[in-house]
Amino acid sequence: DVQLQAYGGGLVQAGGSLRLSCIGSGFTSDDYAIGWFRQVPGKEREGVSCISRNYGRTNYADSVKGRFTISRDNAKNTVYLQMNSLKPEDTAVYYCNVYSTIIAGMDYWGNGTLVTVSS
């Protein structure tokens, strides 16, 4: 079975850093992308960053460019989100997602991990 486990959320002061990890297992294909999303109560889910498994192509939301860095370690089946210069508005539940536009039904979500940034 496919599993995604997110780790690394916690409490941090504004200006601090956290590193989120998303560890996957059970995949039968390596042709997919991994994304980080976040959501706060009363607001729509927001895409934060994504990276392609095979080529390492990345995208970032404008709100996190220059502060967050997404990376991958394919040997460990792990994607990281390094979050620096955190702001209170970064407070949210963060989720990782694995998806493919080619393979039907390949759309998996991991658990949420809470990031709280105090002012």
Phi and psi in degrees as GROMACS dihedral restraints (atoms count N, CA, C in turn):
[ dihedral_restraints ]
;  ai    aj    ak    al  type     phi  dphi    fc
    3     4     5     6     1   -75.0    20    10
    4     5     6     7     1   135.2    20    10
    6     7     8     9     1  -135.7    20    10
    7     8     9    10     1   141.6    20    10
    9    10    11    12     1  -129.9    20    10
   10    11    12    13     1   128.0    20    10
   12    13    14    15     1  -125.4    20    10
   13    14    15    16     1   122.6    20    10
   15    16    17    18     1  -102.2    20    10
   16    17    18    19     1   139.9    20    10
   18    19    20    21     1  -138.6    20    10
   19    20    21    22     1   161.8    20    10
   21    22    23    24     1   112.1    20    10
   22    23    24    25     1    -9.0    20    10
   24    25    26    27     1   -67.0    20    10
   25    26    27    28     1   161.2    20    10
   27    28    29    30     1   171.1    20    10
   28    29    30    31     1  -165.4    20    10
   30    31    32    33     1  -101.6    20    10
   31    32    33    34     1   135.7    20    10
   33    34    35    36     1  -151.1    20    10
   34    35    36    37     1   149.5    20    10
   36    37    38    39     1   -79.7    20    10
   37    38    39    40     1   153.9    20    10
   39    40    41    42     1   -52.9    20    10
   40    41    42    43     1   136.3    20    10
   42    43    44    45     1    92.5    20    10
   43    44    45    46     1   -11.3    20    10
   45    46    47    48     1   -84.4    20    10
   46    47    48    49     1  -173.4    20    10
   48    49    50    51     1  -133.3    20    10
   49    50    51    52     1   152.0    20    10
   51    52    53    54     1  -142.6    20    10
   52    53    54    55     1   153.9    20    10
   54    55    56    57     1  -124.6    20    10
   55    56    57    58     1   117.8    20    10
   57    58    59    60     1   -94.7    20    10
   58    59    60    61     1   145.6    20    10
   60    61    62    63     1  -125.9    20    10
   61    62    63    64     1   142.7    20    10
   63    64    65    66     1  -127.1    20    10
   64    65    66    67     1   114.5    20    10
   66    67    68    69     1  -108.8    20    10
   67    68    69    70     1   124.8    20    10
   69    70    71    72     1  -111.7    20    10
   70    71    72    73     1   154.6    20    10
   72    73    74    75     1  -154.2    20    10
   73    74    75    76     1   159.7    20    10
   75    76    77    78     1    84.2    20    10
   76    77    78    79     1    10.3    20    10
   78    79    80    81     1   -80.7    20    10
   79    80    81    82     1   142.1    20    10
   81    82    83    84     1  -102.6    20    10
   82    83    84    85     1    -0.7    20    10
   84    85    86    87     1  -139.3    20    10
   85    86    87    88     1   153.9    20    10
   87    88    89    90     1  -111.5    20    10
   88    89    90    91     1    10.9    20    10
   90    91    92    93     1   -99.9    20    10
   91    92    93    94     1    84.6    20    10
   93    94    95    96     1  -160.2    20    10
   94    95    96    97     1   175.2    20    10
   96    97    98    99     1  -123.3    20    10
   97    98    99   100     1   157.6    20    10
   99   100   101   102     1  -122.6    20    10
  100   101   102   103     1   132.9    20    10
  102   103   104   105     1  -128.2    20    10
  103   104   105   106     1   151.6    20    10
  105   106   107   108     1  -108.6    20    10
  106   107   108   109     1   132.7    20    10
  108   109   110   111     1  -126.8    20    10
  109   110   111   112     1   160.4    20    10
  111   112   113   114     1  -143.1    20    10
  112   113   114   115     1   155.0    20    10
  114   115   116   117     1  -149.2    20    10
  115   116   117   118     1   139.2    20    10
  117   118   119   120     1  -120.5    20    10
  118   119   120   121     1   156.5    20    10
  120   121   122   123     1   -57.0    20    10
  121   122   123   124     1   134.7    20    10
  123   124   125   126     1    82.2    20    10
  124   125   126   127     1     0.1    20    10
  126   127   128   129     1  -126.1    20    10
  127   128   129   130     1   158.1    20    10
  129   130   131   132     1   -73.9    20    10
  130   131   132   133     1   154.4    20    10
  132   133   134   135     1   -62.4    20    10
  133   134   135   136     1   138.7    20    10
  135   136   137   138     1  -119.4    20    10
  136   137   138   139     1   130.6    20    10
  138   139   140   141     1   -74.4    20    10
  139   140   141   142     1   132.1    20    10
  141   142   143   144     1  -102.7    20    10
  142   143   144   145     1   -51.7    20    10
  144   145   146   147     1  -164.0    20    10
  145   146   147   148     1   157.6    20    10
  147   148   149   150     1  -149.2    20    10
  148   149   150   151     1   159.8    20    10
  150   151   152   153     1  -147.7    20    10
  151   152   153   154     1   141.0    20    10
  153   154   155   156     1   -84.1    20    10
  154   155   156   157     1   140.2    20    10
  156   157   158   159     1   -62.6    20    10
  157   158   159   160     1   -46.7    20    10
  159   160   161   162     1   -84.5    20    10
  160   161   162   163     1   -35.0    20    10
  162   163   164   165     1  -112.5    20    10
  163   164   165   166     1   -11.6    20    10
  165   166   167   168     1    71.9    20    10
  166   167   168   169     1    19.6    20    10
  168   169   170   171     1   -71.6    20    10
  169   170   171   172     1   137.2    20    10
  171   172   173   174     1  -124.1    20    10
  172   173   174   175     1   154.9    20    10
  174   175   176   177     1  -140.8    20    10
  175   176   177   178     1   149.9    20    10
  177   178   179   180     1  -135.7    20    10
  178   179   180   181     1   145.4    20    10
  180   181   182   183     1   -66.3    20    10
  181   182   183   184     1   146.2    20    10
  183   184   185   186     1   -56.6    20    10
  184   185   186   187     1   -32.9    20    10
  186   187   188   189     1   -68.1    20    10
  187   188   189   190     1   -17.1    20    10
  189   190   191   192     1  -118.5    20    10
  190   191   192   193     1    -3.7    20    10
  192   193   194   195     1   -58.7    20    10
  193   194   195   196     1   135.1    20    10
  195   196   197   198     1    86.3    20    10
  196   197   198   199     1   -12.4    20    10
  198   199   200   201     1  -115.4    20    10
  199   200   201   202     1   -37.5    20    10
  201   202   203   204     1  -106.0    20    10
  202   203   204   205     1   147.6    20    10
  204   205   206   207     1  -134.8    20    10
  205   206   207   208     1   125.6    20    10
  207   208   209   210     1   -99.8    20    10
  208   209   210   211     1   141.9    20    10
  210   211   212   213     1  -150.0    20    10
  211   212   213   214     1   167.3    20    10
  213   214   215   216     1  -136.7    20    10
  214   215   216   217     1   152.7    20    10
  216   217   218   219     1  -130.3    20    10
  217   218   219   220     1    93.7    20    10
  219   220   221   222     1   -63.6    20    10
  220   221   222   223     1   -31.6    20    10
  222   223   224   225     1   -63.6    20    10
  223   224   225   226     1   -27.7    20    10
  225   226   227   228     1  -102.8    20    10
  226   227   228   229     1     2.5    20    10
  228   229   230   231     1    51.8    20    10
  229   230   231   232     1    44.2    20    10
  231   232   233   234     1  -131.7    20    10
  232   233   234   235     1   139.4    20    10
  234   235   236   237     1  -119.6    20    10
  235   236   237   238     1   138.8    20    10
  237   238   239   240     1  -115.6    20    10
  238   239   240   241     1   151.5    20    10
  240   241   242   243     1  -128.5    20    10
  241   242   243   244     1   103.5    20    10
  243   244   245   246     1   -84.7    20    10
  244   245   246   247     1   120.5    20    10
  246   247   248   249     1  -115.0    20    10
  247   248   249   250     1   113.3    20    10
  249   250   251   252     1  -114.0    20    10
  250   251   252   253     1   164.4    20    10
  252   253   254   255     1    49.0    20    10
  253   254   255   256     1    48.3    20    10
  255   256   257   258     1   -64.8    20    10
  256   257   258   259     1   144.0    20    10
  258   259   260   261     1  -118.3    20    10
  259   260   261   262     1   156.4    20    10
  261   262   263   264     1   -55.1    20    10
  262   263   264   265     1   -33.1    20    10
  264   265   266   267     1   -71.1    20    10
  265   266   267   268     1    -7.6    20    10
  267   268   269   270     1   -80.2    20    10
  268   269   270   271     1    -9.5    20    10
  270   271   272   273     1   -59.8    20    10
  271   272   273   274     1   124.8    20    10
  273   274   275   276     1  -177.4    20    10
  274   275   276   277     1   169.9    20    10
  276   277   278   279     1   -89.0    20    10
  277   278   279   280     1   125.4    20    10
  279   280   281   282     1  -102.7    20    10
  280   281   282   283     1   136.3    20    10
  282   283   284   285     1  -126.3    20    10
  283   284   285   286     1   145.8    20    10
  285   286   287   288     1  -105.6    20    10
  286   287   288   289     1   150.7    20    10
  288   289   290   291     1  -139.4    20    10
  289   290   291   292     1   138.8    20    10
  291   292   293   294     1  -117.6    20    10
  292   293   294   295     1   130.1    20    10
  294   295   296   297     1  -150.0    20    10
  295   296   297   298     1   161.7    20    10
  297   298   299   300     1  -141.6    20    10
  298   299   300   301     1   137.7    20    10
  300   301   302   303     1   -86.5    20    10
  301   302   303   304     1    -5.8    20    10
  303   304   305   306     1  -102.8    20    10
  304   305   306   307     1   -44.2    20    10
  306   307   308   309     1   -90.8    20    10
  307   308   309   310     1   115.6    20    10
  309   310   311   312     1   -61.9    20    10
  310   311   312   313     1   134.4    20    10
  312   313   314   315     1    82.9    20    10
  313   314   315   316     1    -0.3    20    10
  315   316   317   318     1   -88.1    20    10
  316   317   318   319     1    91.5    20    10
  318   319   320   321     1  -156.8    20    10
  319   320   321   322     1    97.1    20    10
  321   322   323   324     1  -122.3    20    10
  322   323   324   325     1   145.0    20    10
  324   325   326   327     1  -121.2    20    10
  325   326   327   328     1   140.5    20    10
  327   328   329   330     1   -93.0    20    10
  328   329   330   331     1  -175.7    20    10
  330   331   332   333     1   -72.1    20    10
  331   332   333   334     1   160.2    20    10
  333   334   335   336     1   -88.1    20    10
  334   335   336   337     1   144.9    20    10
  336   337   338   339     1  -125.9    20    10
  337   338   339   340     1   129.2    20    10
  339   340   341   342     1   -85.8    20    10
  340   341   342   343     1   127.7    20    10
  342   343   344   345     1  -112.5    20    10
  343   344   345   346     1   122.7    20    10
  345   346   347   348     1  -122.4    20    10
  346   347   348   349     1   122.3    20    10
  348   349   350   351     1  -113.6    20    10
  349   350   351   352     1   118.1    20    10
  351   352   353   354     1   -91.3    20    10
  352   353   354   355     1   149.0    20    10
